[in-house]
Amino acid sequence: MKFIVPYKNEKDSRGLFKGLINSGTWEEINFIETEAGITRGGHYHKDTVELFFILDGDIEVTISKTNSIERQKYPVSSGQIILIEPNEIHFFRCLTRCRWINVLSKKIDEIDPDFHREF
């Protein structure tokens, strides 16, 4: 998992402009809303990169590689951007009510989705 720094962050009398990412190829964009106490994820992708922009809330993200039992936990909150790489098992435990934008490098194929569980 990588934390992404916005490529642009400008504020003036008109408001705020935050450039989230200006690299990569993205095929699917989703909006996700989850209540406090819920855990989402629990899977990995073999080919898909996922970007998450947290709009509201506090999340504990747990990451592990598919070939490792070691897990790392990261606190993530409003305004942060994270990138989940292929073969990273990811769990999102919502500590508060959360809303985020999810962007995928490959759209999910309903017949052959790139969702895998190792457990």
Helices and strands as residue ranges (DSSP letters): E 2-4, E 8-12, E 15-19, E 28-34, E 39-43, E 50-56, E 58-65, E 72-77, E 81-84, E 88-94, E 98-104
